[in-house]
Amino acid sequence: MLAGLVVALALIPEAIAFSLVAGVDPRVGLFAAFTMAVVTAVLGGRPAMISAATGAVALVIAPLVKEYGLDYLLATVILAGIIQIAAGILGVAKLMRFVPRSVMVGFVNALAILIALSQLPHLKNVPWQVYVLVGAGLVIIFLMPKITTAVPAPLVAIVVLTAITLTFTIGVPTVGDEGELPSTLPTCLIPNVPFSFETLSIIGPYALAMAVVGLLESLMTAKLVDDITDSHSDKTRESLAQGTANVVTGFFGGMGGCAMIGQTMINVKVSGARTRISSFLAGAFLLGLVVGLGDLVAKIPMAALVAVMLIVAFGTMDWHSISPRTLRVMPRSETFVMLATVAVTVATHNLAYGVVVGVLVAMVAFARRVAHFATVEAVAELDTDDDGVIDTRTYRVTGELFFASSNDLIYQFDGSSDFRVR
């Protein structure tokens, strides 16, 4: 329950920020965070994973919102959910087995960097007290587990820093400065768009992009949680849940979304949650906080949430993968795949692009390795003439044969010496 409360507090400014990126009212992002978290908590295949409005989805739909408005966005979210459900039925999630380990490591490291970079705007052009509060928050989160783990350390940091700012009336940026919080519950509605082929041609490309990006991020996050918790998740069920959640979100006026890696790490790695209860309560607490306690939530200093996210970034980074000792023994191709994934993800701020590029680079590296595995062995000699010269010899070729292996293969035949008896 406490882990869910921490995640809810961290979700509020994130959902507002992503709403602004998408060009919609903050309520659209907050309602999406509520419906996505609750539906995936009940139906999802990965317990303790958090789904809500995300930056990747916001970037995909921003041009659509700018040109066509909110109703077309809601129709797009519903269609994207239907596509994800179809992908789940077709078993697309099983392809996750073919994502290389080096791509997964690159995904995790890029995620840590993006989480840290996303906090920089909250540390620029701010009062000096912000830096003191962030430092105090980091100390609390670091030392609290040494005292007790009964209460999540991030929750203690948020409560303490909020109490300090209110008691001493310290003027620092707060959650309320990020955008207006809703005061009413979401209501069910049908997007006001023409039900025609023209509408489908407009929203179709955006829905497909949203479905692919959302599904990829969700399944990669599920795999990451699998590794952290040493447990298995049902990727097909998660695909169906993500699609269902987006359909529900579209009918309740939300902007759609997918799994949120940062908030999932808060829930699983920092707070230690392992069940669906924390995921469900994250959405429930979020709605209750913004609707019922909006005035109080608005006073939480952003410095407290920045401290939480910095700890998440530090804990998410796979430091072992970049240690000099590991790099010395790791094959260069594996290191290159990891670095390519990180570079593309950080450059584009899109985890999906990074994963796709990483998989492509890994495929090329694999093909290059396999190209050298072809071997040639002489198995028979035929038609030796009177001079002792072999007219015909039979060879057995073992290995993968394709264009890349042809150069290696041809040099294993030596016509000038093979065809003479020694």
Order of alpha helices (4+ residues) and beta strands (2+ residues): alpha-alpha-beta-alpha-alpha-alpha-alpha-alpha-alpha-alpha-beta-alpha-alpha-alpha-alpha-alpha-alpha-alpha-beta-beta-alpha-alpha
